[in-house]
């Protein structure tokens, strides 16, 4: 689990991701309404996803954070930029 993450596994939260129901394990705020969320598949193990927090209380998947996609690269660059400005203060 990453530093600053909220533990979710004890709440037994589930969501539909693709065509599978996954169980949320932990969530870490990246910036604004974007979170990195660890999910557990019944058969395939664990993955981490970047997700947008919804006003209704759920999450909307953006991209698997374990793969290199345009969305993942943009989120990682923004996080590095924000961390750089935090370290400079």
C-alpha positions as CSV (number, residue, x, y, z in Angstrom):
1,X,0.0,0.0,0.0
2,X,1.3,3.5,-0.9
3,X,2.0,6.2,1.6
4,X,-1.0,8.4,2.4
5,X,-3.5,5.8,1.1
6,X,-7.0,5.3,2.6
7,X,-7.7,1.6,3.4
8,X,-11.0,0.5,1.7
9,X,-10.8,-3.3,1.9
10,X,-12.6,-3.4,5.3
11,X,-15.6,-1.7,3.8
12,X,-16.0,-4.5,1.1
13,X,-16.6,-1.9,-1.6
14,X,-17.2,-3.3,-5.1
15,X,-17.5,-1.8,-8.5
16,X,-17.8,-3.0,-12.1
17,X,-14.5,-2.5,-14.0
18,X,-14.7,-3.6,-17.6
19,X,-16.9,-6.7,-17.4
20,X,-15.7,-7.9,-13.9
21,X,-16.8,-6.9,-10.4
22,X,-13.7,-5.9,-8.4
23,X,-13.1,-5.2,-4.7
24,X,-11.5,-1.8,-3.8
25,X,-8.4,-2.3,-1.6
26,X,-7.0,1.3,-1.0
27,X,-7.1,4.7,-2.6
28,X,-4.5,7.5,-2.7
29,X,-5.4,11.0,-3.8
30,X,-3.1,12.1,-6.6
31,X,-4.6,15.6,-7.2
32,X,-8.0,17.3,-7.2
33,X,-10.5,14.6,-7.9
34,X,-8.1,12.0,-9.3
35,X,-7.1,8.9,-7.2
36,X,-4.9,5.9,-7.6
37,X,-7.0,2.9,-6.5
38,X,-6.0,-0.6,-5.9
39,X,-8.5,-3.2,-7.0
40,X,-8.7,-7.0,-6.5
41,X,-10.0,-9.2,-9.2
42,X,-11.6,-12.5,-8.2
43,X,-9.3,-14.6,-10.5
44,X,-6.6,-12.2,-11.8
45,X,-5.1,-10.7,-8.7
46,X,-4.5,-7.0,-8.1
47,X,-4.1,-3.9,-10.3
48,X,-3.9,-0.2,-9.6
49,X,-6.1,2.3,-11.6
50,X,-6.3,6.0,-11.9
51,X,-9.9,7.0,-11.2
52,X,-12.0,10.1,-11.1
53,X,-14.0,10.6,-7.9
54,X,-17.6,11.3,-8.6
55,X,-19.9,13.7,-6.7
56,X,-22.2,10.7,-6.1
57,X,-19.5,9.0,-4.1
58,X,-18.2,6.5,-6.6
59,X,-15.3,6.3,-9.0
60,X,-15.0,6.4,-12.8
61,X,-12.0,4.5,-14.2
62,X,-9.6,6.5,-16.3
63,X,-6.7,4.1,-17.0
64,X,-4.7,1.3,-15.4
65,X,-1.8,3.0,-13.7
66,X,0.4,0.0,-14.4
67,X,0.4,0.5,-18.2
68,X,1.8,3.3,-20.3
69,X,-1.1,5.2,-21.9
70,X,-1.5,8.9,-22.7
71,X,-3.9,9.3,-19.7
72,X,-1.4,7.6,-17.4
73,X,1.5,9.6,-18.6
74,X,-0.5,12.9,-18.2
75,X,-1.5,12.0,-14.7
76,X,2.0,11.0,-13.7
77,X,3.5,14.2,-15.2
78,X,0.9,16.3,-13.3
79,X,1.7,14.5,-10.1
80,X,5.4,15.1,-10.5
81,X,4.8,18.7,-11.3
82,X,2.7,19.2,-8.1
83,X,5.3,17.3,-6.0
84,X,8.0,19.5,-7.4
85,X,6.2,22.7,-6.5
86,X,5.5,21.2,-3.0
87,X,9.2,20.4,-2.5
88,X,10.3,23.9,-3.7
89,X,8.2,25.6,-1.0
